[in-house]
Amino acid sequence: MKIIKVGLIGFGIVGSGVVKILSDNSDVISQRLGAKIELVKIADLDIETDRGVKVEPGVLTKDVDEVLTNPEIDIVIELIGGTEPAKTFMMKAMENGKRVVTANKALLAKHGDEVFSLAEEKGFALGFEAAVGGCIPIIRSLKESFAATQIKSIVGIVNGTANYILSQMTENGREFGVALKEAQELGFAEADPTFDVEGIDTAHKAALLTRLAYGTSVNFDEIYIQGISDITLKDIDCAREFGYKIKLLAISKMNGDSVEVRVHPAMIPEDHSLAQINGVFNAVQIYDDLMEKSALIGHGAGSLPTASAVIGDVIEIARDVLLGVSSRVPVQAFDPKSFKNLPVTDIRQIETEYFLRFNALDKPGVLSVISGILGDHSISIKSVIQQGRDEGKGVPLILMTHQAREENIQDALAKLNHTDVISEKPIVIRCES
């Protein structure tokens, strides 16, 4: 039986999952591929710590060049994360004629133009299924299953940590900090959870989905990003009163001459399918001109789900190696000649419905002043809830608006902040139906 030789850079949680799958499922992999995948080198700075998986003598090394320049290795798996030295390693691997598989969404979101261009120049596949949605085959679906469609928009829950925290706040009444600590204790959140809870990880994935959906590069710095760290139980409870749940969403839309890419907490109706996605599960919904709406759901994080996606890419690329062909599917889902460079729509130009929570002073005419300023900015009120006095902060006043323009909302709130009718900065959460 033919052998495809693989090198691994990064022996962490996902890397050890890759080793486990290649060992435990070697027979089924060989049956599907018609060849054996042999892991010949693993490069990591720490080769002493026990990862709980068996590694043959001589496989571990601290010298990454034993992977990057080894003439026997066909496929290099990069799992160290971050932009550097990961970028240097990936580029060097491709320059040395290696196919590459990665889970590195941050690198591809920020330096995708450079990395994808080199892969296209070399004519090699670049596997990155594990970069978005863990084991959900969203990358392969966008490249192949939706190749005949005009994709209009993508909306998804693509960060398991944030979704777990919001689920605990919603279902069990946990405060944000308590839910975060629990996520860390269970291994769902990093010691430094900033990328997850502030929406940065979700934005990396949104950039990749946008690239593949519409055939355009995305300037990551133009993406609007807002995390969940300011969401309180009061917001969760208010959402429930209106029949909504709060989820951290990646939203990508084709607007003709620009693309709308934004990440933020959003209120979605309780009967919406995404509102049912709880815990560390991820889900992505695709809206197109042929099938209207399609959804993919699955484990979005964890050693084995992510490693499974990595191995799926390795098997797909191994088939190219066995056939002696270059990549059969364009790396970025579109022919390079038709790739575009569309700008990202300014967040102030979007239109949606809004949830507004004020702490209003308890005196006559307050609601009239607030509604008057909103009306002056073309914002109409859909419904109002006035709650009991919040001692020392005034009277909580919650408004839901009809569809409005973001710049009008922001301008109206800026004006309200300079009045004497509210006691603190309003809370704004966008609504997506």
Backbone hydrogen bonds, N-H to C=O, Kabsch-Sander energy under -0.5 kcal/mol:
donor,donor_aa,acceptor,acceptor_aa,energy
4,I,36,K,-3.3
5,K,3,I,-0.6
6,V,38,E,-2.9
7,G,75,I,-2.5
8,L,41,K,-2.8
9,I,77,I,-3.1
10,G,8,L,-0.6
10,G,43,A,-2.7
16,S,12,G,-2.6
17,G,13,I,-1.2
18,V,14,V,-2.2
19,V,15,G,-2.1
20,K,16,S,-2.2
21,I,17,G,-2.4
22,L,18,V,-2.5
23,S,19,V,-1.6
24,D,20,K,-3.5
25,N,21,I,-2.5
26,S,23,S,-0.9
29,I,25,N,-2.3
30,S,26,S,-2.3
31,Q,27,D,-2.3
32,R,28,V,-2.0
33,L,29,I,-2.6
34,G,30,S,-3.0
36,K,2,K,-3.2
38,E,4,I,-2.7
38,E,36,K,-0.6
39,L,37,I,-0.5
40,V,6,V,-2.2
40,V,38,E,-0.9
41,K,6,V,-1.0
42,I,59,V,-2.6
43,A,8,L,-3.2
44,D,61,T,-2.1
47,I,45,L,-0.7
59,V,56,E,-1.7
61,T,42,I,-2.3
64,V,62,K,-0.9
66,E,63,D,-1.8
67,V,64,V,-1.8
68,L,64,V,-2.3
69,T,65,D,-2.3
73,I,70,N,-1.1
74,D,5,K,-2.5
75,I,5,K,-1.6
76,V,99,R,-3.0
77,I,7,G,-3.0
78,E,76,V,-0.6
78,E,101,V,-2.9
79,L,9,I,-3.1
79,L,77,I,-0.6
87,K,83,T,-2.5
89,F,85,P,-2.5
90,M,86,A,-2.8
91,M,87,K,-2.7
92,K,88,T,-2.3
93,A,89,F,-2.4
94,M,90,M,-2.2
95,E,91,M,-2.4
96,N,92,K,-1.5
97,G,94,M,-2.0
98,K,93,A,-2.5
99,R,74,D,-2.2
100,V,125,A,-0.9
101,V,76,V,-2.5
102,T,127,G,-3.0
103,A,78,E,-1.0
105,K,103,A,-1.5
108,L,104,N,-1.9
109,A,105,K,-2.5
110,K,106,A,-1.9
111,H,107,L,-3.0
112,G,108,L,-0.8
115,V,111,H,-2.2
116,F,112,G,-3.2
117,S,113,D,-1.6
118,L,114,E,-1.7
119,A,115,V,-1.9
120,E,116,F,-2.5
121,E,117,S,-2.4
122,K,118,L,-2.4
123,G,119,A,-1.2
124,F,119,A,-1.8
127,G,100,V,-2.4
131,A,128,F,-1.7
132,V,129,E,-1.2
135,C,299,H,-1.9
136,I,133,G,-2.6
138,I,136,I,-2.1
141,S,137,P,-1.6
142,L,138,I,-2.3
143,K,139,I,-2.1
144,E,140,R,-2.4
145,S,140,R,-0.8
146,F,141,S,-2.4
147,A,144,E,-1.6
149,T,146,F,-1.6
151,I,149,T,-0.8
152,K,287,Y,-3.1
153,S,287,Y,-1.6
154,I,252,S,-2.9
155,V,285,Q,-2.3
156,G,250,A,-2.3
157,I,283,A,-2.8
158,V,156,G,-0.7
163,N,159,N,-2.0
164,Y,160,G,-2.3
165,I,161,T,-2.2
166,L,162,A,-2.4
167,S,163,N,-2.1
168,Q,164,Y,-2.4
169,M,165,I,-2.2
170,T,166,L,-2.3
171,E,167,S,-3.2
172,N,168,Q,-1.7
173,G,169,M,-0.7
174,R,168,Q,-1.6
179,A,175,E,-2.6
180,L,176,F,-2.5
181,K,177,G,-2.2
182,E,178,V,-2.2
183,A,179,A,-2.1
184,Q,180,L,-2.1
185,E,181,K,-2.3
186,L,182,E,-1.8
187,G,184,Q,-1.1
188,F,183,A,-2.6
189,A,183,A,-1.3
196,D,193,P,-0.7
197,V,193,P,-2.7
198,E,194,T,-2.4
199,G,196,D,-0.9
200,I,195,F,-0.5
201,D,195,F,-2.6
203,A,199,G,-2.0
204,H,200,I,-2.1
205,K,201,D,-1.7
206,A,202,T,-2.3
207,A,203,A,-2.3
208,L,204,H,-1.5
209,L,205,K,-2.5
210,T,206,A,-2.2
211,R,207,A,-2.0
212,L,208,L,-2.0
213,A,209,L,-2.2
214,Y,210,T,-2.1
215,G,211,R,-1.3
216,T,211,R,-0.6
217,S,340,K,-1.7
220,F,218,V,-0.9
222,E,219,N,-2.2
223,I,220,F,-1.6
224,Y,261,V,-1.3
226,Q,263,V,-1.9
228,I,197,V,-3.1
229,S,197,V,-0.6
231,I,228,I,-1.8
236,I,232,T,-2.0
237,D,233,L,-2.8
238,C,234,K,-2.5
239,A,235,D,-2.5
240,R,236,I,-1.9
241,E,237,D,-1.8
242,F,238,C,-1.4
243,G,240,R,-1.2
244,Y,239,A,-3.2
245,K,268,I,-2.6
247,K,245,K,-0.5
247,K,266,A,-2.5
249,L,247,K,-0.7
249,L,264,H,-2.1
250,A,156,G,-2.7
251,I,249,L,-0.6
251,I,262,R,-2.8
252,S,154,I,-2.7
253,K,260,E,-2.5
254,M,152,K,-2.5
255,N,253,K,-0.6
255,N,258,S,-2.6
257,D,255,N,-1.5
259,V,343,P,-2.5
260,E,253,K,-3.1
261,V,259,V,-0.7
262,R,251,I,-2.4
263,V,224,Y,-2.6
264,H,249,L,-1.4
266,A,247,K,-2.7
267,M,430,R,-2.5
268,I,245,K,-2.7
268,I,266,A,-0.5
270,E,243,G,-2.5
272,H,269,P,-2.1
275,A,272,H,-1.0
276,Q,272,H,-0.5
276,Q,273,S,-1.2
277,I,274,L,-1.4
278,N,276,Q,-0.8
279,G,163,N,-0.5
281,F,278,N,-1.4
282,N,298,G,-2.9
283,A,157,I,-2.1
284,V,296,L,-2.5
285,Q,155,V,-3.1
286,I,294,S,-2.9
287,Y,153,S,-2.9
288,D,292,E,-1.3
289,D,150,Q,-1.2
292,E,288,D,-0.6
293,K,291,M,-2.1
294,S,286,I,-2.3
296,L,284,V,-2.3
298,G,282,N,-2.0
300,G,280,V,-1.2
306,T,302,G,-1.8
307,A,303,S,-2.4
308,S,304,L,-2.6
309,A,305,P,-1.4
310,V,306,T,-1.9
311,I,307,A,-2.8
312,G,308,S,-2.1
313,D,309,A,-1.8
314,V,310,V,-2.1
315,I,311,I,-2.7
316,E,312,G,-2.1
317,I,313,D,-2.7
318,A,314,V,-2.5
319,R,315,I,-1.6
320,D,316,E,-1.0
321,V,317,I,-2.0
322,L,318,A,-2.6
323,L,319,R,-1.7
324,G,320,D,-1.0
324,G,321,V,-0.6
325,V,320,D,-2.2
327,S,123,G,-2.2
333,A,330,P,-1.8
338,S,335,D,-2.1
339,F,336,P,-1.1
340,K,215,G,-3.0
345,T,259,V,-2.9
349,Q,346,D,-2.3
350,I,347,I,-1.3
352,T,404,A,-2.0
353,E,431,C,-0.8
355,F,429,I,-2.9
356,L,399,L,-2.9
357,R,427,I,-2.4
358,F,356,L,-0.5
358,F,397,L,-3.2
360,A,358,F,-0.7
360,A,395,V,-2.6
361,L,421,V,-2.5
363,K,361,L,-1.8
366,V,363,K,-1.2
369,V,365,G,-2.1
370,I,366,V,-2.5
371,S,367,L,-2.9
372,G,368,S,-2.1
373,I,369,V,-2.3
374,L,370,I,-2.3
375,G,371,S,-2.6
376,D,372,G,-2.2
377,H,373,I,-0.8
377,H,374,L,-1.0
378,S,375,G,-1.9
379,I,374,L,-2.1
380,S,378,S,-0.6
382,K,400,M,-3.4
383,S,400,M,-1.7
385,I,398,I,-2.7
387,Q,385,I,-0.6
387,Q,396,P,-2.2
390,D,394,G,-3.2
391,E,389,R,-0.8
393,K,390,D,-3.2
394,G,390,D,-1.0
395,V,360,A,-3.7
397,L,358,F,-2.8
398,I,385,I,-3.1
399,L,356,L,-3.0
400,M,383,S,-2.5
401,T,354,Y,-2.6
402,H,380,S,-2.6
404,A,352,T,-3.2
406,E,350,I,-2.6
407,E,348,R,-2.0
408,N,405,R,-0.5
409,I,405,R,-2.0
410,Q,406,E,-2.8
411,D,407,E,-2.3
412,A,408,N,-2.4
413,L,409,I,-2.5
414,A,410,Q,-2.1
415,K,411,D,-1.7
416,L,412,A,-2.3
417,N,413,L,-2.1
418,H,415,K,-1.3
419,T,416,L,-1.9
423,S,359,N,-2.9
427,I,357,R,-2.4
429,I,355,F,-2.2
430,R,265,P,-0.7
431,C,353,E,-2.8
432,E,267,M,-2.8
